Amino acid sequence: MIHKVVDEIYRGGRLSNFDTYQLRPKTIINLENNRLQVNAEETFCRRNKIIFYNIPMSEFFPPSIKQ
């Protein structure tokens, strides 16, 4: 499910291709550490000229202040 934070920022789980085409994002920030999913989303973004960042988060350790 995708939630609007402010007019130009949304947050939520993994976007389907349909969601992506509807929202037409300029940038996607992926926090997953599942390499197969990350690679698939990165490939999709590259093909559709969407800027893609992956900042993998651990499910066991919270991010540090520096992160």
HTML snippet that shows the backbone in 3Dmol.js (N, CA, C, O; Angstrom):
<script src="https://3Dmol.org/build/3Dmol-min.js"></script>
<div id="view" style="width:600px;height:400px;position:relative"></div>
<script>
const pdb = `
ATOM      1  N   MET A   1       0.840  -1.166   0.000  1.00  0.00           N
ATOM      2  CA  MET A   1       0.000   0.000   0.000  1.00  0.00           C
ATOM      3  C   MET A   1       0.896   1.245   0.000  1.00  0.00           C
ATOM      4  O   MET A   1       1.903   1.295   0.707  1.00  0.00           O
ATOM      5  N   ILE A   2       0.528   2.219  -0.780  1.00  0.00           N
ATOM      6  CA  ILE A   2       1.298   3.444  -0.933  1.00  0.00           C
ATOM      7  C   ILE A   2       0.583   4.560  -0.171  1.00  0.00           C
ATOM      8  O   ILE A   2      -0.632   4.713  -0.289  1.00  0.00           O
ATOM      9  N   HIS A   3       1.338   5.339   0.610  1.00  0.00           N
ATOM     10  CA  HIS A   3       0.776   6.432   1.398  1.00  0.00           C
ATOM     11  C   HIS A   3       1.425   7.749   0.982  1.00  0.00           C
ATOM     12  O   HIS A   3       2.641   7.827   0.805  1.00  0.00           O
ATOM     13  N   LYS A   4       0.608   8.765   0.830  1.00  0.00           N
ATOM     14  CA  LYS A   4       1.109  10.096   0.503  1.00  0.00           C
ATOM     15  C   LYS A   4       1.635  10.753   1.771  1.00  0.00           C
ATOM     16  O   LYS A   4       0.911  10.864   2.760  1.00  0.00           O
ATOM     17  N   VAL A   5       2.887  11.189   1.748  1.00  0.00           N
ATOM     18  CA  VAL A   5       3.488  11.904   2.876  1.00  0.00           C
ATOM     19  C   VAL A   5       3.214  13.396   2.703  1.00  0.00           C
ATOM     20  O   VAL A   5       2.651  14.041   3.588  1.00  0.00           O
ATOM     21  N   VAL A   6       3.613  13.927   1.568  1.00  0.00           N
ATOM     22  CA  VAL A   6       3.291  15.294   1.133  1.00  0.00           C
ATOM     23  C   VAL A   6       3.057  15.210  -0.371  1.00  0.00           C
ATOM     24  O   VAL A   6       3.151  14.126  -0.946  1.00  0.00           O
ATOM     25  N   ASP A   7       2.755  16.323  -1.013  1.00  0.00           N
ATOM     26  CA  ASP A   7       2.373  16.303  -2.428  1.00  0.00           C
ATOM     27  C   ASP A   7       3.321  15.523  -3.328  1.00  0.00           C
ATOM     28  O   ASP A   7       2.861  14.850  -4.250  1.00  0.00           O
ATOM     29  N   GLU A   8       4.603  15.589  -3.096  1.00  0.00           N
ATOM     30  CA  GLU A   8       5.547  14.942  -4.008  1.00  0.00           C
ATOM     31  C   GLU A   8       6.293  13.772  -3.394  1.00  0.00           C
ATOM     32  O   GLU A   8       7.215  13.242  -4.013  1.00  0.00           O
ATOM     33  N   ILE A   9       5.914  13.354  -2.183  1.00  0.00           N
ATOM     34  CA  ILE A   9       6.611  12.237  -1.537  1.00  0.00           C
ATOM     35  C   ILE A   9       5.598  11.190  -1.091  1.00  0.00           C
ATOM     36  O   ILE A   9       4.624  11.482  -0.397  1.00  0.00           O
ATOM     37  N   TYR A  10       5.869   9.952  -1.519  1.00  0.00           N
ATOM     38  CA  TYR A  10       5.037   8.819  -1.139  1.00  0.00           C
ATOM     39  C   TYR A  10       5.930   7.775  -0.475  1.00  0.00           C
ATOM     40  O   TYR A  10       7.134   7.728  -0.724  1.00  0.00           O
ATOM     41  N   ARG A  11       5.329   6.942   0.369  1.00  0.00           N
ATOM     42  CA  ARG A  11       6.082   5.859   1.001  1.00  0.00           C
ATOM     43  C   ARG A  11       5.207   4.615   0.986  1.00  0.00           C
ATOM     44  O   ARG A  11       3.981   4.688   0.909  1.00  0.00           O
ATOM     45  N   GLY A  12       5.873   3.479   1.062  1.00  0.00           N
ATOM     46  CA  GLY A  12       5.108   2.241   1.111  1.00  0.00           C
ATOM     47  C   GLY A  12       5.962   1.059   0.727  1.00  0.00           C
ATOM     48  O   GLY A  12       7.190   1.145   0.681  1.00  0.00           O
ATOM     49  N   GLY A  13       5.306  -0.029   0.457  1.00  0.00           N
ATOM     50  CA  GLY A  13       5.990  -1.254   0.061  1.00  0.00           C
ATOM     51  C   GLY A  13       6.460  -1.179  -1.377  1.00  0.00           C
ATOM     52  O   GLY A  13       6.473  -0.114  -1.995  1.00  0.00           O
ATOM     53  N   ARG A  14       6.840  -2.316  -1.886  1.00  0.00           N
ATOM     54  CA  ARG A  14       7.332  -2.394  -3.258  1.00  0.00           C
ATOM     55  C   ARG A  14       6.220  -2.010  -4.229  1.00  0.00           C
ATOM     56  O   ARG A  14       5.092  -2.489  -4.110  1.00  0.00           O
ATOM     57  N   LEU A  15       6.535  -1.159  -5.171  1.00  0.00           N
ATOM     58  CA  LEU A  15       5.572  -0.728  -6.181  1.00  0.00           C
ATOM     59  C   LEU A  15       5.381  -1.812  -7.240  1.00  0.00           C
ATOM     60  O   LEU A  15       6.337  -2.466  -7.656  1.00  0.00           O
ATOM     61  N   SER A  16       4.154  -1.987  -7.660  1.00  0.00           N
ATOM     62  CA  SER A  16       3.911  -2.841  -8.830  1.00  0.00           C
ATOM     63  C   SER A  16       4.222  -1.989 -10.061  1.00  0.00           C
ATOM     64  O   SER A  16       4.338  -0.768  -9.956  1.00  0.00           O
ATOM     65  N   ASN A  17       4.354  -2.616 -11.209  1.00  0.00           N
ATOM     66  CA  ASN A  17       4.577  -1.848 -12.435  1.00  0.00           C
ATOM     67  C   ASN A  17       3.418  -0.888 -12.679  1.00  0.00           C
ATOM     68  O   ASN A  17       3.619   0.231 -13.150  1.00  0.00           O
ATOM     69  N   PHE A  18       2.197  -1.337 -12.354  1.00  0.00           N
ATOM     70  CA  PHE A  18       1.018  -0.484 -12.528  1.00  0.00           C
ATOM     71  C   PHE A  18       1.116   0.762 -11.648  1.00  0.00           C
ATOM     72  O   PHE A  18       0.879   1.876 -12.117  1.00  0.00           O
ATOM     73  N   ASP A  19       1.469   0.572 -10.360  1.00  0.00           N
ATOM     74  CA  ASP A  19       1.642   1.715  -9.447  1.00  0.00           C
ATOM     75  C   ASP A  19       2.686   2.681  -9.980  1.00  0.00           C
ATOM     76  O   ASP A  19       2.504   3.898  -9.945  1.00  0.00           O
ATOM     77  N   THR A  20       3.772   2.126 -10.469  1.00  0.00           N
ATOM     78  CA  THR A  20       4.860   2.961 -10.977  1.00  0.00           C
ATOM     79  C   THR A  20       4.402   3.796 -12.162  1.00  0.00           C
ATOM     80  O   THR A  20       4.725   4.980 -12.253  1.00  0.00           O
ATOM     81  N   TYR A  21       3.649   3.184 -13.073  1.00  0.00           N
ATOM     82  CA  TYR A  21       3.167   3.940 -14.228  1.00  0.00           C
ATOM     83  C   TYR A  21       2.147   5.003 -13.824  1.00  0.00           C
ATOM     84  O   TYR A  21       2.092   6.071 -14.435  1.00  0.00           O
ATOM     85  N   GLN A  22       1.341   4.719 -12.800  1.00  0.00           N
ATOM     86  CA  GLN A  22       0.364   5.708 -12.329  1.00  0.00           C
ATOM     87  C   GLN A  22       1.038   6.887 -11.636  1.00  0.00           C
ATOM     88  O   GLN A  22       0.716   8.042 -11.913  1.00  0.00           O
ATOM     89  N   LEU A  23       1.973   6.594 -10.735  1.00  0.00           N
ATOM     90  CA  LEU A  23       2.625   7.655  -9.957  1.00  0.00           C
ATOM     91  C   LEU A  23       3.697   8.400 -10.739  1.00  0.00           C
ATOM     92  O   LEU A  23       3.969   9.569 -10.465  1.00  0.00           O
ATOM     93  N   ARG A  24       4.298   7.736 -11.698  1.00  0.00           N
ATOM     94  CA  ARG A  24       5.390   8.305 -12.503  1.00  0.00           C
ATOM     95  C   ARG A  24       6.477   8.944 -11.633  1.00  0.00           C
ATOM     96  O   ARG A  24       6.766  10.133 -11.775  1.00  0.00           O
ATOM     97  N   PRO A  25       7.080   8.160 -10.734  1.00  0.00           N
ATOM     98  CA  PRO A  25       8.105   8.736  -9.854  1.00  0.00           C
ATOM     99  C   PRO A  25       9.356   9.118 -10.632  1.00  0.00           C
ATOM    100  O   PRO A  25       9.665   8.526 -11.667  1.00  0.00           O
ATOM    101  N   LYS A  26      10.059  10.100 -10.127  1.00  0.00           N
ATOM    102  CA  LYS A  26      11.347  10.486 -10.709  1.00  0.00           C
ATOM    103  C   LYS A  26      12.475   9.723 -10.037  1.00  0.00           C
ATOM    104  O   LYS A  26      13.506   9.449 -10.651  1.00  0.00           O
ATOM    105  N   THR A  27      12.268   9.375  -8.750  1.00  0.00           N
ATOM    106  CA  THR A  27      13.292   8.694  -7.957  1.00  0.00           C
ATOM    107  C   THR A  27      12.626   7.645  -7.070  1.00  0.00           C
ATOM    108  O   THR A  27      11.547   7.870  -6.522  1.00  0.00           O
ATOM    109  N   ILE A  28      13.288   6.494  -6.941  1.00  0.00           N
ATOM    110  CA  ILE A  28      12.851   5.458  -6.011  1.00  0.00           C
ATOM    111  C   ILE A  28      14.018   5.159  -5.080  1.00  0.00           C
ATOM    112  O   ILE A  28      15.143   4.938  -5.528  1.00  0.00           O
ATOM    113  N   ILE A  29      13.737   5.153  -3.771  1.00  0.00           N
ATOM    114  CA  ILE A  29      14.735   4.779  -2.764  1.00  0.00           C
ATOM    115  C   ILE A  29      14.285   3.453  -2.177  1.00  0.00           C
ATOM    116  O   ILE A  29      13.236   3.366  -1.540  1.00  0.00           O
ATOM    117  N   ASN A  30      15.083   2.432  -2.397  1.00  0.00           N
ATOM    118  CA  ASN A  30      14.754   1.081  -1.956  1.00  0.00           C
ATOM    119  C   ASN A  30      15.576   0.761  -0.712  1.00  0.00           C
ATOM    120  O   ASN A  30      16.796   0.923  -0.717  1.00  0.00           O
ATOM    121  N   LEU A  31      14.915   0.307   0.355  1.00  0.00           N
ATOM    122  CA  LEU A  31      15.595   0.005   1.618  1.00  0.00           C
ATOM    123  C   LEU A  31      15.781  -1.487   1.841  1.00  0.00           C
ATOM    124  O   LEU A  31      16.237  -1.903   2.906  1.00  0.00           O
ATOM    125  N   GLU A  32      15.432  -2.295   0.846  1.00  0.00           N
ATOM    126  CA  GLU A  32      15.537  -3.753   0.986  1.00  0.00           C
ATOM    127  C   GLU A  32      16.979  -4.237   0.904  1.00  0.00           C
ATOM    128  O   GLU A  32      17.852  -3.561   0.360  1.00  0.00           O
ATOM    129  N   ASN A  33      17.203  -5.419   1.455  1.00  0.00           N
ATOM    130  CA  ASN A  33      18.518  -6.042   1.299  1.00  0.00           C
ATOM    131  C   ASN A  33      18.418  -7.376   0.564  1.00  0.00           C
ATOM    132  O   ASN A  33      19.374  -8.153   0.558  1.00  0.00           O
ATOM    133  N   ASN A  34      17.271  -7.647  -0.054  1.00  0.00           N
ATOM    134  CA  ASN A  34      17.078  -8.838  -0.878  1.00  0.00           C
ATOM    135  C   ASN A  34      17.618  -8.542  -2.276  1.00  0.00           C
ATOM    136  O   ASN A  34      16.978  -7.841  -3.059  1.00  0.00           O
ATOM    137  N   ARG A  35      18.794  -9.080  -2.583  1.00  0.00           N
ATOM    138  CA  ARG A  35      19.500  -8.724  -3.820  1.00  0.00           C
ATOM    139  C   ARG A  35      18.688  -9.005  -5.087  1.00  0.00           C
ATOM    140  O   ARG A  35      18.745  -8.225  -6.037  1.00  0.00           O
ATOM    141  N   LEU A  36      17.936 -10.106  -5.113  1.00  0.00           N
ATOM    142  CA  LEU A  36      17.134 -10.426  -6.304  1.00  0.00           C
ATOM    143  C   LEU A  36      16.066  -9.361  -6.551  1.00  0.00           C
ATOM    144  O   LEU A  36      15.873  -8.923  -7.686  1.00  0.00           O
ATOM    145  N   GLN A  37      15.376  -8.945  -5.490  1.00  0.00           N
ATOM    146  CA  GLN A  37      14.351  -7.911  -5.631  1.00  0.00           C
ATOM    147  C   GLN A  37      14.966  -6.569  -6.002  1.00  0.00           C
ATOM    148  O   GLN A  37      14.435  -5.840  -6.840  1.00  0.00           O
ATOM    149  N   VAL A  38      16.079  -6.254  -5.375  1.00  0.00           N
ATOM    150  CA  VAL A  38      16.761  -4.987  -5.661  1.00  0.00           C
ATOM    151  C   VAL A  38      17.199  -4.946  -7.126  1.00  0.00           C
ATOM    152  O   VAL A  38      16.997  -3.937  -7.803  1.00  0.00           O
ATOM    153  N   ASN A  39      17.790  -6.022  -7.615  1.00  0.00           N
ATOM    154  CA  ASN A  39      18.238  -6.067  -9.013  1.00  0.00           C
ATOM    155  C   ASN A  39      17.078  -5.904  -9.979  1.00  0.00           C
ATOM    156  O   ASN A  39      17.197  -5.197 -10.980  1.00  0.00           O
ATOM    157  N   ALA A  40      15.953  -6.553  -9.688  1.00  0.00           N
ATOM    158  CA  ALA A  40      14.788  -6.455 -10.566  1.00  0.00           C
ATOM    159  C   ALA A  40      14.258  -5.022 -10.601  1.00  0.00           C
ATOM    160  O   ALA A  40      13.939  -4.499 -11.669  1.00  0.00           O
ATOM    161  N   GLU A  41      14.164  -4.391  -9.429  1.00  0.00           N
ATOM    162  CA  GLU A  41      13.653  -3.021  -9.379  1.00  0.00           C
ATOM    163  C   GLU A  41      14.628  -2.040 -10.023  1.00  0.00           C
ATOM    164  O   GLU A  41      14.213  -1.091 -10.689  1.00  0.00           O
ATOM    165  N   GLU A  42      15.908  -2.270  -9.823  1.00  0.00           N
ATOM    166  CA  GLU A  42      16.914  -1.399 -10.434  1.00  0.00           C
ATOM    167  C   GLU A  42      16.856  -1.503 -11.961  1.00  0.00           C
ATOM    168  O   GLU A  42      16.959  -0.491 -12.654  1.00  0.00           O
ATOM    169  N   THR A  43      16.697  -2.694 -12.475  1.00  0.00           N
ATOM    170  CA  THR A  43      16.585  -2.897 -13.923  1.00  0.00           C
ATOM    171  C   THR A  43      15.345  -2.185 -14.464  1.00  0.00           C
ATOM    172  O   THR A  43      15.406  -1.512 -15.493  1.00  0.00           O
ATOM    173  N   PHE A  44      14.222  -2.339 -13.765  1.00  0.00           N
ATOM    174  CA  PHE A  44      12.985  -1.674 -14.175  1.00  0.00           C
ATOM    175  C   PHE A  44      13.188  -0.160 -14.215  1.00  0.00           C
ATOM    176  O   PHE A  44      12.785   0.501 -15.173  1.00  0.00           O
ATOM    177  N   CYS A  45      13.813   0.381 -13.175  1.00  0.00           N
ATOM    178  CA  CYS A  45      14.038   1.828 -13.106  1.00  0.00           C
ATOM    179  C   CYS A  45      14.945   2.305 -14.230  1.00  0.00           C
ATOM    180  O   CYS A  45      14.682   3.334 -14.853  1.00  0.00           O
ATOM    181  N   ARG A  46      15.999   1.565 -14.485  1.00  0.00           N
ATOM    182  CA  ARG A  46      16.933   1.941 -15.546  1.00  0.00           C
ATOM    183  C   ARG A  46      16.208   1.993 -16.898  1.00  0.00           C
ATOM    184  O   ARG A  46      16.409   2.921 -17.681  1.00  0.00           O
ATOM    185  N   ARG A  47      15.378   1.001 -17.159  1.00  0.00           N
ATOM    186  CA  ARG A  47      14.631   0.943 -18.433  1.00  0.00           C
ATOM    187  C   ARG A  47      13.635   2.083 -18.571  1.00  0.00           C
ATOM    188  O   ARG A  47      13.319   2.513 -19.681  1.00  0.00           O
ATOM    189  N   ASN A  48      13.139   2.573 -17.429  1.00  0.00           N
ATOM    190  CA  ASN A  48      12.112   3.614 -17.451  1.00  0.00           C
ATOM    191  C   ASN A  48      12.636   4.985 -17.044  1.00  0.00           C
ATOM    192  O   ASN A  48      11.863   5.897 -16.752  1.00  0.00           O
ATOM    193  N   LYS A  49      13.962   5.117 -17.028  1.00  0.00           N
ATOM    194  CA  LYS A  49      14.622   6.394 -16.736  1.00  0.00           C
ATOM    195  C   LYS A  49      14.197   6.981 -15.385  1.00  0.00           C
ATOM    196  O   LYS A  49      13.935   8.177 -15.258  1.00  0.00           O
ATOM    197  N   ILE A  50      14.140   6.095 -14.379  1.00  0.00           N
ATOM    198  CA  ILE A  50      13.832   6.495 -13.004  1.00  0.00           C
ATOM    199  C   ILE A  50      15.127   6.378 -12.203  1.00  0.00           C
ATOM    200  O   ILE A  50      15.816   5.361 -12.278  1.00  0.00           O
ATOM    201  N   ILE A  51      15.452   7.410 -11.444  1.00  0.00           N
ATOM    202  CA  ILE A  51      16.652   7.367 -10.601  1.00  0.00           C
ATOM    203  C   ILE A  51      16.407   6.354  -9.492  1.00  0.00           C
ATOM    204  O   ILE A  51      15.343   6.349  -8.873  1.00  0.00           O
ATOM    205  N   PHE A  52      17.389   5.497  -9.242  1.00  0.00           N
ATOM    206  CA  PHE A  52      17.223   4.416  -8.264  1.00  0.00           C
ATOM    207  C   PHE A  52      18.359   4.433  -7.256  1.00  0.00           C
ATOM    208  O   PHE A  52      19.533   4.476  -7.623  1.00  0.00           O
ATOM    209  N   TYR A  53      17.993   4.397  -5.979  1.00  0.00           N
ATOM    210  CA  TYR A  53      18.969   4.264  -4.901  1.00  0.00           C
ATOM    211  C   TYR A  53      18.597   3.047  -4.069  1.00  0.00           C
ATOM    212  O   TYR A  53      17.418   2.808  -3.808  1.00  0.00           O
ATOM    213  N   ASN A  54      19.586   2.284  -3.657  1.00  0.00           N
ATOM    214  CA  ASN A  54      19.363   1.184  -2.730  1.00  0.00           C
ATOM    215  C   ASN A  54      20.197   1.440  -1.488  1.00  0.00           C
ATOM    216  O   ASN A  54      21.424   1.522  -1.552  1.00  0.00           O
ATOM    217  N   ILE A  55      19.518   1.565  -0.363  1.00  0.00           N
ATOM    218  CA  ILE A  55      20.176   1.737   0.932  1.00  0.00           C
ATOM    219  C   ILE A  55      19.683   0.576   1.794  1.00  0.00           C
ATOM    220  O   ILE A  55      18.690   0.713   2.508  1.00  0.00           O
ATOM    221  N   PRO A  56      20.374  -0.573   1.732  1.00  0.00           N
ATOM    222  CA  PRO A  56      19.873  -1.762   2.420  1.00  0.00           C
ATOM    223  C   PRO A  56      19.822  -1.584   3.935  1.00  0.00           C
ATOM    224  O   PRO A  56      20.785  -1.142   4.562  1.00  0.00           O
ATOM    225  N   MET A  57      18.684  -1.937   4.496  1.00  0.00           N
ATOM    226  CA  MET A  57      18.490  -1.847   5.945  1.00  0.00           C
ATOM    227  C   MET A  57      18.495  -3.257   6.522  1.00  0.00           C
ATOM    228  O   MET A  57      17.973  -4.188   5.909  1.00  0.00           O
ATOM    229  N   SER A  58      19.072  -3.407   7.676  1.00  0.00           N
ATOM    230  CA  SER A  58      19.084  -4.687   8.374  1.00  0.00           C
ATOM    231  C   SER A  58      17.772  -4.862   9.118  1.00  0.00           C
ATOM    232  O   SER A  58      17.237  -3.908   9.683  1.00  0.00           O
ATOM    233  N   GLU A  59      17.262  -6.074   9.117  1.00  0.00           N
ATOM    234  CA  GLU A  59      16.059  -6.330   9.900  1.00  0.00           C
ATOM    235  C   GLU A  59      16.389  -6.610  11.364  1.00  0.00           C
ATOM    236  O   GLU A  59      15.488  -6.751  12.190  1.00  0.00           O
ATOM    237  N   PHE A  60      17.691  -6.690  11.686  1.00  0.00           N
ATOM    238  CA  PHE A  60      18.114  -6.999  13.049  1.00  0.00           C
ATOM    239  C   PHE A  60      18.739  -5.816  13.788  1.00  0.00           C
ATOM    240  O   PHE A  60      18.676  -5.742  15.015  1.00  0.00           O
ATOM    241  N   PHE A  61      19.342  -4.894  13.038  1.00  0.00           N
ATOM    242  CA  PHE A  61      20.054  -3.782  13.669  1.00  0.00           C
ATOM    243  C   PHE A  61      19.514  -2.452  13.153  1.00  0.00           C
ATOM    244  O   PHE A  61      19.384  -2.276  11.942  1.00  0.00           O
ATOM    245  N   PRO A  62      19.197  -1.517  14.040  1.00  0.00           N
ATOM    246  CA  PRO A  62      18.718  -0.208  13.581  1.00  0.00           C
ATOM    247  C   PRO A  62      19.861   0.565  12.920  1.00  0.00           C
ATOM    248  O   PRO A  62      21.031   0.307  13.200  1.00  0.00           O
ATOM    249  N   PRO A  63      19.520   1.513  12.042  1.00  0.00           N
ATOM    250  CA  PRO A  63      20.572   2.321  11.419  1.00  0.00           C
ATOM    251  C   PRO A  63      21.286   3.192  12.437  1.00  0.00           C
ATOM    252  O   PRO A  63      20.702   3.614  13.435  1.00  0.00           O
ATOM    253  N   SER A  64      22.551   3.450  12.171  1.00  0.00           N
ATOM    254  CA  SER A  64      23.329   4.327  13.046  1.00  0.00           C
ATOM    255  C   SER A  64      22.967   5.774  12.760  1.00  0.00           C
ATOM    256  O   SER A  64      22.296   6.061  11.769  1.00  0.00           O
ATOM    257  N   ILE A  65      23.399   6.679  13.607  1.00  0.00           N
ATOM    258  CA  ILE A  65      23.167   8.109  13.390  1.00  0.00           C
ATOM    259  C   ILE A  65      23.791   8.544  12.071  1.00  0.00           C
ATOM    260  O   ILE A  65      23.204   9.352  11.351  1.00  0.00           O
ATOM    261  N   LYS A  66      24.960   8.027  11.745  1.00  0.00           N
ATOM    262  CA  LYS A  66      25.648   8.388  10.500  1.00  0.00           C
ATOM    263  C   LYS A  66      24.829   7.980   9.276  1.00  0.00           C
ATOM    264  O   LYS A  66      24.810   8.699   8.277  1.00  0.00           O
ATOM    265  N   GLN A  67      24.152   6.833   9.345  1.00  0.00           N
ATOM    266  CA  GLN A  67      23.346   6.367   8.212  1.00  0.00           C
ATOM    267  C   GLN A  67      22.137   7.252   8.020  1.00  0.00           C
ATOM    268  O   GLN A  67      21.339   7.018   7.113  1.00  0.00           O
TER     269      GLN A  67
END
`;
const viewer = $3Dmol.createViewer("view");
viewer.addModel(pdb, "pdb");
viewer.setStyle({}, {cartoon: {color: "spectrum"}});
viewer.zoomTo();
viewer.render();
</script>
